[in-house]
């Protein structure tokens, strides 16, 4: 694997490496972490044994972050790249290792969530207030989750009662007419565990587009958002090892945007209407987990998701996703250090749109076999999956990885596999964009990594390479689209062969009251036939943060750097933002916090011709009560 890094990218890597002190290389390692993840193997496993590249974002880090949304949190803490059509609440896309949003699977408590028309996760509809923990599997996972996990998996875990009764509330106000308010509570009562919460967020914002955008969509009105969420989880444990659970999540998001409509009788362009996206997403799930003995554990999950989008100005288009999911899993502990997981995943979905000539239905049944075991200190993982889909037929995917200790505090890992992604309903049917002849993507990947842990210090580095053929993307050159006037602005297409390779670094160092942390992503994402960079992918991205915690105070500063990104015929400039935060513990139950986001008022484009939120001040109050 060969990487050509420019001097600035190399400098970013050196900054991250500087977080690992020389004396730390010879220091005694820390005790093995107690962090357990489930996304990387579909069953609980200690993070130290996992061969894949997994990032865990716990509740403490979520609360401490200056991120303005779930998608921004994932960019800052997991090194994912973000493209957004404006400020918070606007349509957002994430790139895991250069793969598109449609290559990313979003799970909420194990349930698939996303748009069947776009084939992408709907990250902007979920509030941070409802989240307890996030696991990010960076890299292909089709052998565990099917075609929609070909680039990576983001699993969000909502709040669940695990201990004493507690209630918390938070309210905050900020610039651009912003407001946040949330209430959460949980309790364990006998055999029952109960958790519920609700939140409201809004911002008046600013115009989503800059004046003079190439399509003439600019409107000087403010394009803000209003998001309301409610979630609840109930569990019953009648006997030890047996748990029945129910969960529900309801999210409503109204966001404004700029566009142009062409209505009869003269079909003249009109950008004056107040264009809105109204999203309503509902999720309901039930599961039964049973540990029959020390060797066998089974899980059955039934879930449904319904997402509706009304979008437009004077006229409105409707998009509907209906999805049902049935998962049956059995984990067999073959012997000490060895486990085998068998799973059946059945997903049926329907995509409807006022723009489609008819509804789009598909059903996918996946059969998974996953082994993990330890052989004299060498941890081995092997996954295999067969998918049987009503649209693209049968597909086999597989993955194998190893993890092994090198010396005190050091661990090496390696992983190889293949992946698959099918075109979405929009890729096939959307008028003026979709093309029926699009072929599915197929890719092969390899990655190697090393992790280090010492007293107060953590370090992780992963080098990866993914080669994809028939990459599905936007073709801006209308001459390469079908000969039809409706494709005047481009179409969906297979962008030849793509090579995605890079290096991901994470480092942190705690010394007394101080903690320093770096998350660095260096990426080369190119079309192998033309040598051109893929759209909206930055060649480098880094977050550096410094935090001081002492005497009831939590003070911090964060710098986020994003490199240049090509988009169409333009190249978006690199930019750097700085955030400041301060939190004061007034009493054991009350905290005041202040944030200054984009403190230098950096003007940048989150996507071509879209505006960024400038300097924004926040002031918040949090109250929490824990019972006996």
N, C-alpha and C positions, 0 to 999 in steps of 0.2 A: 504494500500500500504506500503510495507516494503522495505527499502533501507539499504544495507550494504556498507558503505563507508569506504575506508581505510584512515589512518591518513593524507596522503598527499592530498587526495581529500577533506577531511574536512578542511584542512588548506587553500586550494584555496577558499573554500566557505567563510571562515572567512576573507580572504583578501578582497573579494568583499563586505562583510557586513561592513567592516571597512570604506567603502566609505560613509556610512550613519552615520553622526554624531549623537551622543546621543541627543544633544540639538535640532537636526532637528526633532526628533519625536514629539516634542511639539511645533515646529515652525508653523507659519501660512502657509497653503498650497498656492501654486501658483494658478493663474487663470487657468481654464481649457484650455488645449492645443487646438490649432486650427488645429491640424493635422487631415486630413481626408484621409481615406483609402478606397479602393474599392475591393481589393482582398479577404478580409475575408467574404464579403457578396454579391459580384457581383454588388454592387451599393454603391455610396458614403455614408460613415458613419464616424462620429467622432470616433477617436481611443479610447477615454475614454468609449465608449459604447460597444465596441467589446468584446465578450466573449472569442475569440480565442487568441492565442499567436502570435502577429504580430510584426515584426521589420521593421522600416522604415529607409532607408539609403538615405539621401538627397544629393543634389549636393555638398554642403559644406563639408560633411563628406567624400564623394568620393574623392574630390580634396585633402583633408587633409591626407588621408590614405597613408601608405607606401606599400600598396598591389601591387603586380606585375601583377595582372590579375583580371578578374571578379570573378573567382572561389576563389582566395585568399582573395579578398575583402569580399565575403560572409562568408568565414571562420572566418575572423577577426571581422567583424562587427555584424554578425548574429549568431555566434557560431556554424556554420555548420562544419562538419568534412570533410577533403579533402584527397583524394588519387590521386596521379598524376604520370604518367609514365615518370618522368624526370622533367625538368624545365618548365618555361612558354611556352605555345604553345603546350605542349604535351597533350595526352589524359588525361582527368581529370574526376573524379567522386566525387560527394558530397553526404554526408550522413546526412539527417535531422532526428534527434532523433534516429539514428541507422538504419533507413530505407535505402535501397540501392538507387543508382542513378536512377534505373528504377522506383522507387516509387516517383520520383520528377518531377513535371510538370514545364516547363519553358514557360512563356508567354512573348511576346514582344508586348507591346501596345495591349494586349488582344488576340494576335494570338499565337496559339500553334507552338512551334519550337522544333525540335529534330529529332533524327534518328529513322525511323520506323524499321530498321533492329535490332539495339541494344535496342530500346525502352527507350533511355536515352536522356536527353537534351544535346545539343552541346555547352557547356559553353565556351570552348576554342576558338570558332570562333568569339566571340563578343568582341569588343574593349570597354574599359572604356570611351574612348573619345566620344562615341555616346550616353552615358547614362546620363540622368538628375536625375533619381530617381529610387529606387528599393523598392519594398514591398516583404517581406518574410513571408509567412504564415507557421509557424512551427507546424506541426501536420496534421493528416488526413483531406482531403478535398474532398473525392470522392462524397459526397452528393451535392457538388457545381460544380465540374469539371470532374467527372468520374474517370475511373480506373487509369489513369496516374497521378492523384493527390492524390494517396492513402497515401503518406508519407508527402507531403507538396507541396507548390506552391511558385515559384519565379517569380515575375512579374517585368519586366524591362520596364521603360518608357523612350523612346527616347526624344530628345530635341524638344520642341514646342515653337513657338513664343507666347508670352503673353504680351509684353510691347513695350518699345522703341526699335528702330533698334539697333542691336549690332553685332559686329564681334570680334572673339577671335582666337588667334593662339598660339600654343605651340610647342617647339622643345626641345628635351633632348637627351643627349648622356650618355652612361654608359659602365661599364665594360662588358667583354665577347662580345665585338663588338656590343653593343646594341644601338638602335636608336628609338626614338619616335617623330612623327610629326603629328600635327592635325590642322585643320581649321574648325571653325563653325560660322554660322551666322544666324540671324533670324530678322524678321520684321513683323509688323502689318500694312497693307496698306488698309485703308477703311474697307471693309467687309472681307478682306482676311488676313490670318495669314500664314507666310511662314518660313520654317526652313530647313537648309541643312548643312551637314558637311561631312568631309572625313578625314581619318587618315591612317597612315602607321607605322607599328612597325616591328622591326626585331631584331634578336640576333643570333650571331654565336654559342654561347652556349658552351657546353662540351659534352662528350660522355654520352648518356642517361643511359647506363648500367655501372655497376662496373665490373672490371675484375673478372673472375671466377664465373659468374652467373650460376645457376644450369642447364640451357638449352643450354649453349654454344653460346649465341647470341651476346656476347660482340664484339664491333668493336671500336677501339680507335679514330675514326673520330669524329669531332664535330657535334652534333645533335641540330642545332638551329631551328629557325622558321622565317617566313615572313608572316605578316598579313596585309591585306588591306581592309578597310571598307568604305562604302559610304551610307549615309542615307538622306532621305528628307521627310518632312511632309508639306502638304498643306491643309488649311481649309477655308471654305467659310461659313459665317453666314449672309444669306440674310435678315433675320429678327431675332429679339430677340427670343432665345429659340430653334432655328433651326440651326444645323450645319452639313455640309457635309465635310467629310475629306478623304484624300488619303495619304497613306504612303508607302514607299519603303525602303528596306534595302538590300544591297549587301555585302557579306563578302567572301573573298578569303584567305585561310590559307594554307601555305605549311610548314609542320613540318617534321623533320627527326627523325628516330628512329633506333634502332638496332634490328635485327631479323636474321633468318636463312631460307634459301630456299633449297629445295631438287628437283633438276631438272634432267631430263634424259640426258645422257643414264644411268649413274651409280647411280643417286639419292643420291650422296654424300652431306653431309651438307656443306653449304657455307654461312658464315656470312659476307663476304667481300663487297657485293653490298651496294650502298648508298640507303637505304630504305627511302621512303618518303610517307607521307600522303598529298594528295592534295584535300582540301575541298573547295567546292564552294556552298554557300547557298544564295538563293534569296527569298525574301519575299515581297509580295504586298498585300495591304489591302485597302478597302474602307468602310466607315461607315456613317450612318445617325443617328443623335441623335435629337430627337424632344421632347420639353417640351410643351405639348398641353395646359395645365393649371396647377394650383397648385397641382392637384391630380395625373395627369398622365404624365409619361415620357416613351418614347420608344426608343430603339436602335436596329438598324439593321447593322450587320457587315458581309462583304464578304471578304474572304482572301484565298490566296494560298501560299504554301511554296514548294520550290524545293531544295533539298540538294543532292549533288553528291560528292562521295568520291572515289578517285583513290589511291590505296594503294599497295605498293610492291617495289621490287628492280629490278631484271632483267625482271621479269614478273609483271604484274599489275592486281589486282582484282578491280572490279567496284561495288560500292554500291550506290543505288539510292533511295531517298525518295521523293514521290510526295504526297502532302496533300492539300485538299481543305476544307474550314471551312465556315459554315454559322451559325451565331448566331442571334436570334431574342429575345429581352428582353422587358418586360413591367413592369414598377415599378408603383405601385398604392399606393398613400398616403391615407390610409384609414381614418386617423384622426390625430390630433396632437400627435406626438411620435410613430405612428404606420405605418408600411409600409409592403407591400407584393410584392414580385418579382416573376414573371413567366418567364421562359426562355425555348427556344428550341435551342439545340446545335447539329448540324449535321456535322460530320467529316468523310470524306472519304480519305483513304490513301492507297498507293501502295508501297511495298518494293520490289526492284529488286536487284539481286546480281549475279555476274558471278559464285559464288559458289553455288547458289540455283538451284534446278532442274526446278523451274518455279517461276513466280512472285507471291507475297503474297499480296492479296487484302483484306481489311476489311472496313466496314462502321459501324459507331456508331451514333445512334440518342439518345440524352439524353433529358429528360423532367425534369425541375427543378421548385420546388416551395419553396420559402424562405420567412419567416416572421421575422420581427424584430419589437419590441415594448417596450414601457416603462409602467410599472405598479407601480405607487407610489414609484418611485426611483429604481425599479428593472428592468433592461434591459434584455429582453428575445430574444433569437435567435433560430429559428428552421428551418432546411433545410431538404428537401426530394428530391431524384432524382431516376428516373427509366431510366436505360440504356438498349437499345435494340441493340445488336451487332451481326453482321453476323457470327462471329467466336464463341463467348462464350454465346450467347443467351441473356436472360433478367436478369437483376440484379437490386435489390433495395438497396439503401443506405440512411442513415439518420443521423442527428446530432442535438443535442439540447444543448443550453448553456445559462448561466445566468451571469450577471455582476451587482454588487451592491456596493454602498458606505458603508464603515465601520465606518469611523470617518474622521475628517478633514485631507485631503491629502491621505487617504487610500481607496483602492478599491479591492474587491475580485471578482474572476471569476471562473467558473467551466464549463466543456464541456465534453460530452460523445457522442460517435458515432461509426459507423462501416465503414469499407473500403474494397476495392476490387482492385486487380491488376491481369491482364491477362498476360500470357507469351508473350515475344516479338517474332518476326520472327526468330531471331537467337536462342532463347531458344528452338524453335520447329524444325528448318530446317537446321541450319548451320552444314555442314559436320564435323564430329569429335567432335561436342559439343552438338548440339541440339537433343532433345529427344521428340518425338511426344506425349508421354504419360504424359507429365508434366501437373499438375493441377493448376488452378488459385489460387492465394493467397486470403485469407480472414482474416480480423482482426477486433478487437474491441479495443477501446481506451478510456481512461479517463484522464483528467488533471484538476488540480486546481492551481490557481495562485493568487498572490497578487501584487498590484502596489502601489507605494507611490511617491508623488510629494511634494516637499517643495521648498522654495526659494533657487535656485542654486543647488538643489539635485533631482535626479530621481533614483528610485529603482524598479526592477521588478524581481519576482521569479516565476517559473512555475515547478511544479512536475507533471510528466506524467508516464503513463504505457500503453503499447500497446502489446497485445498478438495476434500473427499471427499464423495461421496454413497453411500448404502447402507453407511455405516460399520458394521462388524461388532463387536459388543461385548456386555457383560453387561447384561441388562435386569433390574434389581432389583425392579421392580413386577410382581408376579405377575398383576395384572389385564391387563397388556399381553402376556401369554404365552398360548399355547393353553389352552383350557378343560379342563385335566386336573390332578388333584390332585398329580401328580408334579412339577409346576412351581410348587410352593408357595413356593420360595425364589428364583424367577426363572428366566430362560432366556437362550439366545443370541438376539440380535435385530439387526436393522439399525437403528442409532441415527440415523435421518434423515440430515441433512447436517452435516458437521463442518468447522470452520475452524481450521486449525493455522497459526499465524504467530508469528514471534519473531525474536530476534537472538542470534547466537552470537559470542562474542569470545574470542580467545586472544592473550595478550601475554607476552613474556618479556624480561628485561633482565639481561645479564651485565656486572658491573663488578669487575674484579680477581678476588678469591676469592669474591665474592658473586654469587648468581643469584636473581632474583625471577621468579615466574611466576604468571599468573592464567588461569583457564578459567571463563568466565561463560556461562550459558544463561538467556535471558529468553523465556518462552513464554506464549502465549495459546492454549489448546486448548478450544474450546467447541462445543456442539451448536448449530447455527445456528437450529434451530426453537424451542428452549426457552431459549437463552441460558445454559444451565448448563455449568459446566466439566466436562470429561471426567475420569473417575475416575483417581486415583493420579497425575495430572500436577501437578507443582509449577509455580507461575508464575515461579519464579526458582530458580537454583542457581548456586553459585560455589565454586571452590576457589582459595585463595591460598596460595602456598608460598614459603619463603625458605630458601636453602641456602648453606652456607659450606664450601668445599673448600680445604684448605691443610695442608701439613706432615703428610701421611698421615691427616688427619682429614676426615670428611665429616659435617657437622652440619646438621640441618634441622628446620623446623617447618612444619606444614600446617594450615590451617583449611578446613573444608568446611561450607558453609551450604546447607541445603535448605529451600525455602519450604513453606507449607501446601499440603495435598493433599486434595481431596474424595474420599470413598469411601463409597458408600451414603448414609445419612442423616447421616454424621459428617464432620467436617473434621479431618484430622490436623494437629497443630501443627507449625510450623516448628521447625527445630533446627540447632545448630551444634556440630561436634565439632572437637577439636584433637588432632593427633598430633605426637609428637616422635621424632627418630631420631638415632643417633650411630653412626658406623662408624670403626674404627681399623685402619690397615694395619700389622699386627704385623711382617710381613716381605713380600717380593715375592710370596709364595705363600699367605699366611695373613691373613685379615681377621676381626675381631670386630665384631659389630654388636648394637645394642640399640634397641628400639622401645617406645614407650609410646603405645598407641592409645586414643583417646577419653580423653585425659588428665584431663578435667574430669568424667568419669563421667556424661556427658549421658544422660538417660533419654528415649528417643524411640520412636516406632512406625514400623518399616520398612514395615509394612502394618497395616491396621486390626486392633487387638487383639493384634498380635504384639510380642514383646519384642526389644529391641536388646541387643547385647553391651556390657557396661559397660567400665570401665577395664581394660585388658589389657596386661601387660608381656611383652616377648619378649627373649630373649637367644640369639644365633646365632653360629655359627662356619662360615667358608667357607674351603676350600682349593682351590687350582688349580695345575695343572702344565702347562707348554707345552714340547713337545720342540723339537729343532733341525730 
